[in-house]
Amino acid sequence: MKKIIWILLSCLMVISLILASCGDETTEKTTTDDDTDDVVRITESETKLDTDEDDKEKPDLPSDQPRYGGTLHLAFGGDITSFELCYKGSPVPQPTIGVTNDPLWAGDWAKGPAGTGETDWRMSEDVFANKAGFIAESWEWSANFETNEGTLIYHIRPGIHFALNPDSEASRLANGREITADDVVYTLDQIVRNPNSYTHAAAPALRDAQITKTGEWEVTVKVPADALTSAISRLGIWGRPIPKEVIDRYGNLVDWRNSVGPGPFMLVDYVAGSAVTFDRNPNYWQKNPAGPGMGDELPYLDHLKWFIIPDQSTREAAIRTGKVDQMYLVGWETAITHRKMAPDLLEAEMPAEGGWHIKWRVDREPFTDVRVRQALIMATDLEMIRDTLNGGLGQIMTWPFVYHPSYADLYLGLDDPMCPENVREIYTYNPEKARQLLADAGHPNGFRTEAILTSGEADFYSVLADMWSKVGVELELNVMEMGALAGTLATKNHKAIGALGLSPVGTFFDAGDFTGTGITNVSCVDDPLVNKTFEEVRKVMVTDQKAAMKLVKDLMPYFLEQAFALPRPVAPSFNFWWPWVKNYTGEIYLGFGVGSANYWPTYIWLDQDLKKSMGY
């Protein structure tokens, strides 16, 4: 496989930026693919870009008529470090799994904009009613809380096969065979018991799950009743069958060449630090469930290509020049530039998922005292942070859950009539009251504490340190690499303060950010009322998700008063794509978590004629 090296010609970039800002002149785009030196160059220059690989004439079709063929180009900021399902070096299994290995269930495309519009699929969610069966064609669950027994049964869909790539030794080993109940048992066993699995680390209650084949096409999972909702959520999206014979032969899927799955695409090439290439699985089982192409075989695309572009400015140039077709998680400042320099781009706002909140260890002094915690929140001007660092965009009250329309029944905002006045006061900037609370807690002269952070968070923490200094609190900043930071937080070896991304609101019932001993409970919260409430929430979730949300909202006045963490104002991000990407309105997550974030290309098609007519 040829190696691809990305080179940003910075001087031409500067020239192009100047030209793009002048009058009506148009900055055109170019890509050079030179087989003689194995180099692909991206520039914003004065010739047109042509990345289409198929120049064969195609019949004229209406713009909304599905079309087969073409390559969807996407860009990632970080390299792919493993192709493994059970990989703890990342917060979740690696992203290629999302397109090569179908889950047991996932978000129903027909419930989104292409169909009924019940959700927009722009944010990670886990509303069970919005699920569709994939490897599992149906499921059922029950719980006996008196005996603490939970049961989850999957009915496996017959007729789904592992993709067969004749050029792959690992794929030939599985030989395109049919997925069986035994494959599902093996995979579920791996993700709950393998020490390298994120699920093993994040959901300790599932480690002793009893997973058995109870029928030719049936798999039964037995867990404690209070862990049933966690099993429903986690196993459904991460239960992505892998062939045991491949693991037996190679030991794992860390090497991309060992990738084998029943998903819509096959991983066919990987060049470290450069690109990942997927080919269409010609024997994929799913049909288009909604829209003008309802009933069509999927996927429409011939190829899917992920470019690895660590440099942010180069990634930004790639979407503006049409080198990549879509890009999400674009910050608000970059979004302004895209709108100006590439006005033909379409866009959608993506609600904030939660952000990296400031979590202090409530099991260690001085943060064992709720007055200290409340004081530090009062000493933080949340509105100023939003206005200056977030461009005035986004939510202020983002802890313990962000607002999401599908979960509105659990969210308590500061403007909610149900929000008590004393809670509003805690989350309103008041350094004088903060100093008084610190004095009442025995710290009239403040105290010194430490926060661990990455270099990317330095600006935010510097603002925080300046604010806290006004009430006598000295914040020492300990900058670490991301890997070291994650490891320190996961093992609870941080001295006082650390930041970790908020779990998706879709897992609200799991409450892993503030109950239990999992890696996301960075604040080490162990509150009897919170624990008891979420035990009840998990019981109610088995039969009534909305009633479970109401229990959470009823707890929120107490929860927010306890100030277990400092909410960080989080701005929305933006998703940009070119008009030739059809059957697409900004969908990203088909269900819960990052594992559902790469599946949407299965349903879209490319209007390559439109792309050429636009000069790309």
N, C-alpha and C positions, 0 to 999 in steps of 0.2 A: 504493500500500500504506500502510495506516495506520501511524503511528509509535507505538511502545509505550515508555513511560517507566516505569521501576521506581522506586517510592518506598517506603522503609521508614519506617513510622510508629513511631519509636523509643519514644515514650511508651507506646503500646499494647503494644509488645513487652515492655516492662518489666512492665506490668500482667499480661500473659498469663503471663509467667514466674512471677510471684508466685502467680497463681491455679493454675497447673499444679502447684505444689509444695504446695498446701493440700488436705488431706483427699482426698475422693473427687470433688471438683468436676472437671468436664471442660472443658478449653479447646477450644472449637470453632473452626472456621476459615472464612475468607471470602476471596473474590476479587471485585473489582469491575471489570467491563469496561464502561467508559462511552464509547459511541460519540461523545458530544458533545464530549468534551475529549481523546480519544485517550489515555486513561490507564488503565493496569492497576495496581491497588494490591494489594499483598500485606500482610495483617495476620494476627496471631494474636489473634482477637477472639471475640465471643460469637455469631456466626452461622455457618452451615455453608457450606462451600466447594462449588461446583458448577462444574467446569471442563469437563464433558462437553458436546460440541457436538451430539450426536445423541440426542434424547430419545424417538426412536421406540420403540415397544414391541418387545421381542425375545422369541422363544420361550424357555421355560425349558430350560436345558441343564445337564447335569452339570458340576460345577466344573472337571473336567479335560478337558472337551470343547472343542476349539478354536473360537474365535469370530472372525469378521471384524469390522473396524471400530474406531473410536476413535482417539484421539491419545495417543501416549506423550510425556510431558513430561520433559525432562532439563534440567540446569543446568550451565553452564560458567563458570569464574571469569574467563577472559580472552576478549577479543573475537577474532573471526576476521579475520585481517589479509590473507588471500589465499585463493583457491579453486583454487590452482595445484598441479599435480603436481610441478613443478620449482621449488621455492621454498626458498632457503637461509636466509631470515630466521628460520626455525624449525628445531629439531633434526630435524624430519621434515616431509614434505608436510602440508598443512593437513588438519584432521580431516574436513571434509565429503567429501573424496575417498573416505573409508572407507565411505560409504553410497551415493554416487552412481556410483562406478566400481569394478566388480568386478576383483579381481586374477586373475592366471593360476592361482594356487592359494592356498589358505588352510587354516586348521584345519578338520577335519571335525567338524561339529556332532554327528554320529552316534557319534563316539568319546568324547563328553563325557557328562555326567549324563543327558541325554535319551536316550542310547543305551547303549553298552557300558560307559561309566564308566572308560575307560582314562586319561582325564585330566579335570581339573575346569575347564579353560580360565579359571582365575582369574589366571594369570600368563603373561606373554609367554614362549612357548617355540617351538622350531623343530625338534621331532622329526619327521624326514621321514616316518616311518611313520604319523604322525597327520594327514597332509595329505589334502585332497580337491581334485579338479580343479574349477576354476571356468571361466574363459575357456579355459584349456587342459584338455582332457578326459584327457590323459595326457602323459607326458614320459619321457625317458631321458637318461642321461649316461654319459660314459666319459672316461678320461684316459690319456694316454701320457706318463709322467713322464720318459722318456728324451729325448723330443723336446719336452717341456714344452708339450703341446697338450691342451687340455680341450675337450670338446664337450658341449653341452646342447641337446637337441631338444625343442621343444614341439609337440604335436599340438593344433591349435586346434579348439574345439568349434563345429561348424556350428549355425546357427539362433539365435544370440544377437544381439540387436539393440540399438542405442542407443535409450534411452528417448525417446519423442516427447512433448514438452510443447507443445501448440498455442499457448500464450501466450508462448513463448520464441522469439525470432528465431534465436538460435544453435541451438536444438534443431530448429527447422524447417529450418535449413540442412543438418543431418545427416539429417533427415527419417525417423528411425527405421530407417535402413538396417542391414543385417547387418554384424556385426563380421567383418573379414577378417584374413588373415595379414599383409597390408600394414599394417593398423592396429597390430598387435602389433609389427612391425618398427619402425614410426615411433615408437611410445611407448618401446620399449626403447632406441632410439637417443637419444631425448630425455633419459632419466634417467641414462645413462652419459656423455653428451657435453655436455649443456647445463651451462655453468658455474654456473647458478643451482640446479642439482640437488644435493640432499643426498648422493645416491649418488655423484655425481661428486666431491664433496669428501671423503667418508668412505672411498671404495674406489678409490683411484687406479689399482689394477691392472686395473680394469674399463673404464677410459676408452678403451682401444684395442680393445675387443671387436669382433669381426666379426659383425654381425647381419644375416642374410639370409633371404629367403623361399626355401625349398628344396622347396616343394610347394604345392598349392592351399591346404592347411590345415596347413602345416608351417613352422615357423620354427627356424632353427639358429643357435646362438650359439657362437662360437669364442673362447676365452680361454686365457691361460696355465694350465697344469695346476694350478699351486699357487694359482690364483685361482678354480678351478672351484667350490669349496664356497661361496665368497662370492657367486658368480654365482647358484648354485642358491637360496641364501637370499634375497638381495636382489631379484633380478629377479622371482622368483616372487610376492612380496608387493607389490612396487611396479610391476610390469608391469600397469598398469591402463589399458586402451586409451582414448585420447582421439581424437576425429575431427580429422584433419589439416586438413580444410577449415575448421573453426572456428578453429584456430590461424592458418591462412593469412589468414583474414578479420580476426580481432581481435588477433592477435599473441601472446596468452597467455590464461590463465584467471584472471587476478587479479580481474577483475570477476565477481561472482557470476552475473550474467546470462549469462555465457558458459559456464556449467557444463553439460556434456553427457556422459552416461556410460551404461553398460549395467547399472547397479546396481539394487538393490531400491527405491530412492527417488529422486525428482527434486527438486532444489533449486528452490523456487518463490518464495521471498521471503527477504530479508535486510534487517534494520533495524540499522544500525551501533550497537553498544553495547547492543542490546536483545534481538534474537531472530533465529533462523534457522528457516525452515519448509520441510519436505519433504513432498511428496505421494507416495503409493504409485505405483510404476511398474506400470501395469496389464498390461504385456506382459513382466514379468520371467520369466526362463526357469526358475529353480530351483524344485524341489518339496521339501517338508519331508522330510528323510531319515530321521527317527526319531521314536518316541513315538506318542501317540494320534492325531496329525495326519499320520502318515506318508503321503506322496503328495499332500498338499494343495498347492495353489498358494500361493506366498509373494509378498510378506509378508502377514501377517494385518492389520496396522495400516493405517488409511486415511491417517494423518498422523504425522509425527514432528516435534516442536518442541523446539529447543534455546533455552533462555533464557540470555542473557548477564548474569550477576549478579556483578560484581566484588567486592562487599562480602561477606566471609565470613559474617557474622552473618545477612545476608539470605538467602544460600544455605542456611544451616542451617535457618532458619525455613521456607524453601520445601519442604524434604523433610519436616519435622515436621508441616506443615499440609496435606500432600498436594497442594500446588501442583505439585511435581514427583514423579514416580513412582519414581525410582531415583537414587542418588547413590553414587559410589565414590571411592576415595582419601580417605576420611574418617579423620582422625587419631584416635589413641586417646583423647585428652581429649574431643574432640567426640563420639566414640562413646558415652562415658559419659552425656553429656547427652541424646543421642537415646534411649538406652534408658530413661532416666527420664521424659522428657517425651512420648515417643511409643512406648509399649511394644508397640504392635501392629506396628511395623516388623519385618520379617525382616532377617537379616544374615548375612554370611559374612566370614570373615577372609581377607584377601589377603596372601600372603607378600610380604616386602620384595623389591623389584626390585634393590636395591643401594645406593641413596643416593649422596650427594655426598661422595666420599672425598677425603682430603687428599693431594694429589699434589705432590711436590717435584721440581724439575728435577734429575735425576741426572746431567745433562751439565754442571752448573755447581757450583762450590764454594759451600758446603762439602758439598753433598749427593752429590758424587762419591765420598765416603768412606762405605762401607757402615756403619761404626761410628757415624757421625753419624745416619744414618737409623734404625739400630736403637735408638740412644739416645733419639731423640724418641718412638719407639713405647713404649719402656719408661717414659718420663716421662709417658705418657698413661694415666690410669686409665680403661680402657675399660668396666669393670664399673660404675664410678660414673656414667659418662656414660649408660650404658643405664638404670641404676636411677633416675637423677634426671631426665634429659631425655626418656626413653622410657617412663617408668612401669614399668620392670622388664621390658619386653617386647622381643622381637626377638633377632636373632642378633648375636654379637660379631664372629665371623670372617666378614666379608663381602667380603673382597678376596682374589683377583681375581674370585671368583664367590660368589654367595649360594647357600645350599642350596635345591634344588628337587628334589622326588621324581623327576622325569623325568631329572634329571642327577645323581643321587646317586653315580654311578660316577666322577665327576671331583672331587667335593668332599672336601677334607681339613680336618676340624675339629680343634680343639685337643685334643679328647677321643678322637680317633681313635688306635687303637694304632699306626698307621703314622706318626703325627706324632712326630718326634724331640724329645727333651727340650730341646735348644738352641733349637728353634723355639718351643716352649711358653714358654720363658724370655723370649724377645724380646717376646711378646705378653702378658706378665704385668707388672703395674705394679711398678716397682722403681726409684725415683728415684736411689737410691744407686749402683746399677749403671750407670744412665744417666750420672751425673756422671763415673764412672770411664771409660766409653767415650768421652765427649767429651774428657776429658783425654788419653786414649791417642791420640785423633785430632788432638791439637794445639790443643784448645780448652778449656783448664782453667778459663777464666773465661766460657765460653759464647760466644755470638755474637749478632748481630742479623740478623733476616731479615724478609721482607715476605710477606704473604698478601693476595691479592685476593679479594673476596667481595661478595655482595649484602647489603643491609640485613637481609634475612630470616635470614641466617646469623650475624648479629652475636652473638647469645647463645652459640651453640656455640663460635665462635672466641674469645670472651672467656673461656670456661671453659678452652679449650685454651691460651690465652696465659697464664692464671694457673698452670696446671700446669707449662708449660715454664719459666716464670720461676723456679721452684724449682730448676731445674738450670742456671740462668744464661742461658737463651735468651730474648731479647727479641723478641716477635712483634709487628710493626707491622701494623695492620689497614687496608687500603686498600679502602674501600667503594665499589662501582661499581654502576651500573644493569645489569640483566641483559644487555641488548644489548651494552653495552660490554665486560662480562665475557666473554661468549661470543666476541666478536670478538677480544679480547686472547688468550684461550686458543687459539682456532682458528689464529691466526697465530703462535703461540709467542712472543708479546711480553711474557709475564709474567716478572718477574725471578726468582722463586724458587718460590712456592707458590700453587697454585690448586686449586679443587675443580670436579669435573665428574661428572655422573651416570655410573654404571657401565653399560656396555652390557649388554643382556639376556643372561642365561646361554645363551640359545638360539644366540647367535653366538660361543660359546666358541672355535670353530675359527678364527675370523677374527682373534682376538687383537689387535684394533685398539687396545685400551686400553694395550698395552705392547709392541707391535711396529710397525714401519713408520713412515710419515710422515703418517698420517692425522690428522684434527683431534682425535680422542679420545685420542691418546697424549700427554697433557698432561705426563707425567713425562719425556718424551723418552727412553724406555728403548730401548737398542740393545744387548741382551745376546746374545752368540753362542750360548750354550746354549739360551736361550729361543727365539731365532729358528730354530735348527735343529730343536728339538723341534716347534714349531708348523708348520714345513714338512712334517714327517713326519705330524703330526696331520691336516693337510689332505689328504695323500695317502691316509691310511687312511680318512678320512671318506667317500671316494668309494664305498667298499664296505662299511664296518663302523663305524657310529657309536659303538657301545659300546666297541670296541677303541680308537677315537680318544680316548674319555673316559679310558680306563685310562692311555694315554700321558700325558695331562694330569695325572692324579693322581700318577703316578710322578715328575713334574717338581716337584710342589708343595713338598716339603721344601726343595729348593734355592731355588725361587722365593720362598717366604715368608721364608727366611733373608736374601734380598737386600733386603727391606724397601723395595721400589720405591714404596710408598705407605702411608699410614696408614689402616687400615680404620676406617670409622665405624659404630658400632653403629646398626642400623636397625630401628625398630619396624615391625610389620605395620600396614597400613591396613585399613579396613573398608568393606564394600559394604552399603548399606542399600536396601531396596525395600519397597513396600507389597504386601500379600497379593493384591491384584487383578492384579498382574503375573504371568501364568501361564506355565508351561513355562520357568521361570527359577529357577536356584539359585545365582546369583552369578557367572555367566560374564561375562568381560570381553574377554579377548584370544583371538581365534580364530587363533592362530599367533604370528608374530614381530612385535614392535614395536607402536608406537602406531597404525600403519596398520591393525592388525587389531582395534583396541579399540572400534570403533563399529558393528560388524557384527551383534552379537547381537540387536538389535531386529528383525532379519529373521525370527527364529524364534519370537518370543513373541506372546502375545495378551493382551487385557485383558478381565477379567470386570467389566464396567461395572455390572452389577447388584449385585455384591458391593461395589463402590466406593460406590454409593449407599446400600446397607444399612449401611455403616460411617459414614455421615454426611458423605461427601465429594462 
